[in-house]
Amino acid sequence: MNTAVMPTYGRADIAFEKGEGVYLISTDGRRFLDFGSGIAVNALGHSHPKLVKALQDQVGTLWHTSNLYHIPQQTALAELLCKTSFADLVFFGNSGAEAVEGCIKLARKYQSAIGHPEKWRVIACSGSFHGRSFATLSASKNAKHLDGFGPETDGFDQVPFGNLNELRNATGGETAAIVVEPIQGEGGIRPADIEYLKGLRATADEFGLLLIFDEVQTGMGRTGKLWAHEWAGIEPDAMAVAKGLGGGMPIGAIMATENAAQGMTPGTHGSTYGGNYLSTTAALAVLEEVTSDGFLDRVQEVSAYLLQKGEEIVAKYPDVFQEVRGKGLMLGFVCKVTNLDMWNKLRDAGLLTVPADDNVVRFLPPLIIEKSHVDEAIGILDQVAGAWEHGDDGA
Ligand SMILES: *Cc1c(COP(=O)(O)O)cnc(C)c1O
């Protein structure tokens, strides 16, 4: 379908007109189980009553004033983010790429502020995804994403994901920071192991680097803890957050310790929209819900069930799937068939998922799913994989 929208996406030929909890209803009246959550964004599903109420109250009152003034909702959100994490200070932007790029700026400014302006390079990992701005593209070095856009931005070195020795070797007198996703999302749900994450912390400390986690996809309860790095029992110096944070309202954040943020003084960074009334009202409602008593326990419980059922399907269809991996409600089915075919067939059968690199189909359901939703999703997966295994590829 050709429209006036610039054709930068490979879109499925479908549109939705209503969302209800874990379901989306298409413009032609079909009902879909949404295990994609708008790419890990709709953390509380669609039309969550608390989110709807919070935004409805705000929408008739005040939308935007700019950061020339205090914004009480922004302050409250920053305080709750700090209370529930390692961070002391938060800066709000509008997207994940901006949050990662902001973390990179913060790291360079930190080194400059402590008397090391020569430290400005950032180490990132192969297979990573940090966004579509020039700096974040140059960190990830995905050739497909960089092709035709001219020379990369200098200042980024790449090491293999998961290899501490190579990381240590790549560290030099100009290195300012390391940026890593605790679980690579777009790269194909590739989890870093706990020892690697601990090693990153130790390496950063040893060489005087800032450790930046990109938790744009893994954060906000996605893995069953509020922040994925909590599983490793370590803390970064700075962290990029977005996607699930606003539950569907565009918002991103740089979270940092007071030490790491010491260069971020008045005038050093800014955003016109960042942290406005609507986005911070939504994010505050999401964060209050996700940090409420028992919420993350329920995520851990339902995700253990999903993983178990997913493993059963992988074992049942060894010609279709290679493995299922990930943590919490961030699972990747590594396919032996083409992942885009699997993604299309699952959707035709009523289940929305998200493709990723490494021939993976991602399950990123809303954090509010129940066992009955898992059963429904696994039933569809079983049916689609079964048709494949029996040679009827459904085409
Ligand atoms: C999605 C994503 C980004 C980019 O977020 P945008 O809001 O699309 O700019 C950055 N890092 C990670 C890990 C992501 O998953």
The ligand as a Gaussian input file, in Angstrom:
#p B3LYP/6-31G(d) Opt

LIG

0 1
 C       14.070000       0.735000      20.685000
 C       15.419000       0.886000      21.242000
 C       16.141000       2.086000      21.129000
 C       15.642000       3.273000      20.327000
 O       14.454000       3.777000      20.843000
 P       13.610000       4.818000      19.928000
 O       12.518000       5.263000      20.865000
 O       13.118000       4.074000      18.747000
 O       14.528000       5.924000      19.571000
 C       17.372000       2.181000      21.748000
 N       17.871000       1.133000      22.440000
 C       17.212000      -0.021000      22.579000
 C       17.816000      -1.122000      23.378000
 C       15.968000      -0.196000      21.979000
 O       15.337000      -1.371000      22.089000

